[in-house]
Amino acid sequence: MTARVEELLSQLEKIDFRKSLESSPKNQSNKDQQVKIKSNDSLNPQKSTENAISSQTLSDNNLQTEIQELQVQLKVLLMQKKKEKINICKQCDKISAQVTEQKIELEKVEKELKALETRSETIEKVLKEKQYEKLEAFRYALKPLEDTANTIIEEKEMLKKKNEDLNQRLGELDELKIKKSEELKKLQKQKTELISNKEKLSNYLAEIKETEYCNYKEYSQEIETKEILSAIRDRKAKCMKALKDMERKLAEVEAQIESSDKKTLYVTRPEDYIPVTLEAEIDDMEAYLNLVCKDLGVPNLLYYIKEQMTKKPFQIDEMLIKNQMELIEDKEMQTEEAFRFQKNQLESKIFDLRRATEEQEVEFLTLHSNNLPSQDIEQALQKNKKILNELRKEAQNSHRIHKAKMQAIAKWKDQNRGKLLISDKQIAIDDEEVVKIFKRELQKSVIKLDQWKSIENVINKYIEKINEKGRSFQNLLSIENERFENQKKMKSTIKELEAIRTSLLIDKDMIQKEFGKTLALEKTAMKKFENVKIELDQERNKMIEKITEKNMKSNKSSLLQIQRTYGDKAIKKIRDKESQSVKENQEKQKDEIKKKLEGLNLDIMHWESLITKTESSINENLKPEIDSIDQEVVKIKQELVVISQQLKILNDAEEELSAKFEFLMESKKRDIQRTLHRTLEIHGGDVDSKKITRLTQIRDKKAAAVQQLLEEKEKIEQDFIEKIKDTELEEFRLKAKISVAQENPKSPKIPPDSIPIKPVIKIQHLQLESDKKFFKDEIEKSESPIEEIKENLLKTEEPTIEFIESKDDQETTEIDSVTTESGINIDLEDLSSQDQEFFHVITPLLQGTSIYKKLSQRNSLQFPDYDPLENDNPESFGYGLRSIKLNKALTKIEFRVPHKPGIENSILVESLLAPIIPKHTSEMIKSQKKNWLSEAKDEPITPAINKKYKLMKTSGLMNYSDPAFILKSYSASTYLFFITLEKGGRVELVAKGYSTFKQWVDGVNALIKFRKQLARLRYKIA
């Protein structure tokens, strides 16, 4: 046995166990066998019976041998795992011993190095202290002389620098004065020339103004309007920039408020601090004591608790009112701020709309007085008046509602204000005291000593448990108090942020008002320009009429002749033609004058800017500079005389102090050297610094070696963990195969320990293609739970097989027909592997199953959406239990009402589209798969988890990685999916179990994929 195991171990080290599930070893000493499923057994009954008996015997032997082979592989795998663990332990122990040895040497080096460093530091410290004492005493003695010398030096340096600066400045001022005087003369001459040029242009402009008044006035008004619009445009740009900055600040404040709100949502769970087992033990003991009291006919523990509560009343209602008062006050402040903000907005809207209405009224009256069309203005005016009245009503209604709210809050506060005087610290009932009273009273009713001893032990144990629960509750209470204080601070922070937001909104409203005023100014300027233009056009028309009349009078004789010959119509045509000619001449003259005025204004503006610039240079720069230069020169000359006298006095004092310093420094230097030498001799001399350096290098090398060994050990352990994971996965797969083989009703039940292990075990691996694919997809890729794998494997019906000896020693498997449990016979002869796979996938659809179907899409509004995590009964959400089945013709999916004849409705296969799996269902399945593959125990679903999940649903912000969603997914047993149709619409279904869900999703996808081949494949179904 041991030799065989070692041989298998050596083989397993060279191969990958992941491939062992797909092909089993072949027995080269015997001929391979060929599996055939006979489709014509019904034609020869005698031969079919003989083949069945032979096939049954061979199948039993084959399954028994397969179980033995799997048991050997499992034991070999366990021995390999044990051997790997022993080798890793040896390597880790060896490295640990090396680390320990290196650490011991490192400690010795560090100890010696520390002693040397300590001695060196001590000597250095003593020397520094001695030197410091001497220097401090000498510094204190020299302090007066030093201060005097520093003062002299500073004053001397300052005076020298000042003297140099003044002389330099004096020369600069002389040069600057000459330069400025020349510039002044030049600018005065230039100013005279500029004024002369400007006067010439102004005279010419005055002549044009007298001769062409209308054109001049129109041009000047146009220039003025452009300047106003340019200024307004700048103001609008500033307002828009300010509004953008305000929006950005508001967004930042909103983000901070949202972040603070999220921090206040954290809730402490009581079960984290008070164990559930403790609660269960206390409940059991209370039940026992209540039973004892009932048997003895005495009051139970609850009676004494109520009695103590009446003696020591605890004002819980008043405490609640006190906490509610704080919340009401916060709500009152929030209501006031919201109303103030709403009021400001409404007032701003009313003000802007009222001003716009007044402007429209003025415009309407102007147009109406001039007999111009004003219907659009009138309609807009009536609309704005209507909106203005609605806004005023809204403001009144808002004020009335706010007043009612504030009155209700004030009334509640007045009614409950007296309850604020209670103390926060009230005396609570002591559990241990109540239990002791109960114990004392109960002892009077128990006569037997043995019975009392057992009851007393339970009561003492009960006291210990309630004390333990009290301590846990106190810890929880302290944590909750701390969290409450933090929430208070967070609320104050939120209030500050809300105040900032309110201030920003007010500023934003002011900017918007300013922007509205700017728009109104722009509109006013444009209206003024249009009115002036209308007046000028009227004057110009009158002038054209005068000129036309004058021209007609000059040709009066010829016009009379034309009138007698052709009539008044000819005269009218001549008048119109003459008027049009005069008008064209006026337009040409207008354009020419406009160009002249533009040129003149540009030239005048140019000369004015030059004159202004020249005057500012003369009056603001040159003249003040020349005056200041003269004053500064006089002042500098006076200062230079005083500085020369002060420097002479300071030089004499400096020479005297230098002599004193030299003498004192030499004396103190000799004294300090003698003191340091004497101190070093007392402490045994100096420390060897080279030895310290050498020990430091040794210590660093040892530390690096220890770190390297630890990293090597960690790497070995990590590799071992990865190998163990692979081995455990392989072990799990082998156990699954053994379990499936042993659970086969045709296989013998052989205990694992009683199986004899042969020196050489080889058996042909017989498995249906569907089982291979199921193992590969469902186990290796972990796409479904392990329990479902076993269930599906057991459900797979093994057809009657006949072993026929192969002539070419090659393993072949030919499947001619398959008969399902429901009596559906599928002829698989001459079909490709893809077609065979298709029939294996749709077999559950042909057999049919029970499923929940949405009864009607029209009444979907009467029922809420079904959630598998909240309810496992879809019938209360508009679903009905139906039998679903694919017909043998592969043309439609039929729905039937259970226990009723006939088909309720059906879906044509040709109209099917790919099934839709909602995100909620897919995320639920992912969570279930992770739980199936993990070994952790399921946590209980608490009310807090249910509350958190409902909060996520109502808010619409579903977090699929949240523990609340994951824990509720573990207990879900129904799966929602949709079958969509080509012409629109869909069928909503709920599967009872993951197996049904997967079978129908895969089956519908297969029908869609093989839609073009269904006409050919349907004849294979009998």
Sequence and secondary structure as in RCSB ss.txt:
>XXXX:A:sequence
MTARVEELLSQLEKIDFRKSLESSPKNQSNKDQQVKIKSNDSLNPQKSTENAISSQTLSDNNLQTEIQELQVQLK
VLLMQKKKEKINICKQCDKISAQVTEQKIELEKVEKELKALETRSETIEKVLKEKQYEKLEAFRYALKPLEDTAN
TIIEEKEMLKKKNEDLNQRLGELDELKIKKSEELKKLQKQKTELISNKEKLSNYLAEIKETEYCNYKEYSQEIET
KEILSAIRDRKAKCMKALKDMERKLAEVEAQIESSDKKTLYVTRPEDYIPVTLEAEIDDMEAYLNLVCKDLGVPN
LLYYIKEQMTKKPFQIDEMLIKNQMELIEDKEMQTEEAFRFQKNQLESKIFDLRRATEEQEVEFLTLHSNNLPSQ
DIEQALQKNKKILNELRKEAQNSHRIHKAKMQAIAKWKDQNRGKLLISDKQIAIDDEEVVKIFKRELQKSVIKLD
QWKSIENVINKYIEKINEKGRSFQNLLSIENERFENQKKMKSTIKELEAIRTSLLIDKDMIQKEFGKTLALEKTA
MKKFENVKIELDQERNKMIEKITEKNMKSNKSSLLQIQRTYGDKAIKKIRDKESQSVKENQEKQKDEIKKKLEGL
NLDIMHWESLITKTESSINENLKPEIDSIDQEVVKIKQELVVISQQLKILNDAEEELSAKFEFLMESKKRDIQRT
LHRTLEIHGGDVDSKKITRLTQIRDKKAAAVQQLLEEKEKIEQDFIEKIKDTELEEFRLKAKISVAQENPKSPKI
PPDSIPIKPVIKIQHLQLESDKKFFKDEIEKSESPIEEIKENLLKTEEPTIEFIESKDDQETTEIDSVTTESGIN
IDLEDLSSQDQEFFHVITPLLQGTSIYKKLSQRNSLQFPDYDPLENDNPESFGYGLRSIKLNKALTKIEFRVPHK
PGIENSILVESLLAPIIPKHTSEMIKSQKKNWLSEAKDEPITPAINKKYKLMKTSGLMNYSDPAFILKSYSASTY
LFFITLEKGGRVELVAKGYSTFKQWVDGVNALIKFRKQLARLRYKIA
>XXXX:A:secstr
 HHHHHHHHHHHTTS GGGTTT     SSS  EEEEE S GGG HHHHHHHHHHHHHHHHHHHHHHHHHHHHHHH
HHHHHHHHHHHHHHHHHHHHHHHHHHHHHHHHHHHHHHHHHHHHHHHHHHHHHHHHHHHHHHHHHHHHHHHHHHH
HHHHHHHHHHHHHHHHHHHHHHHHHHHHHHHHHHHHHHHHHHHHHHHHHHHHHHHHHHHHH HHHHHHHHHHHHH
HHHHHHHHHHHHHHHHHHHHHHHHHHHHHHHHHHHHHHTT    GGGTS HHHHHHHHHHHHHHHHHHHHHT   
HHHHHHHHHHHS   HHHHHHHHHHHHHHHHHHHHHHHHHHHHHHHHHHHHHHHHHHHHHHHHHHHHHHTT   H
HHHHHHHHHHHHHHHHHHHHHHHHHHHHHHHHHHHHHHHHHGGGGGS S      HHHHHHHHHHHHHTT   HH
HHHHHHHHHHHHHHHHHHHHHHHHHHHHHHHHHHHHHHHHHHHHHHHHHHHHHHHHHHHHHHHHHHHHHHHHHHH
HHHHHHHHHHHHHHHHHHHHHHHHHHHHHTHHHHHHHHHHH HHHHHHHHHHHHHHHHHHHHHHHHHHHHHHHHH
HHHHHHHHHHHHHHHHIIIIIIHHHHHHHHHHHHHHHHHHHHHHHHHHHHHHHHHHHHHHHHHHHHHHHHHHHHH
HHHHHHHTTS   HHHHHHHHHHHHHHHHHHHHHHHHHHHHHHHHHHHHHHHHHHHHHHHHHHHHHHHSTTS   
 GGG    SS        HHHHHHHIIIIIS  S HHHHHHHHHHS     EEEE SSS   EEE EEE TTS E
EE TT  HHHHHHHHHHHHHHH EEEEEE  SGGGGGS    TTT S GGGGTEEEEEEEE TTSSEEEEE TTS
 S  EEEEGGGB   B  HHHHHHHHHHHHHHHS        HHHHHHHHHHHHHT   TTSHHHHHHHHT  EE
EEEEEBTTS EEEEEEESHHHHHHHHHHHHHHHHTGGGHHHHGGGB 
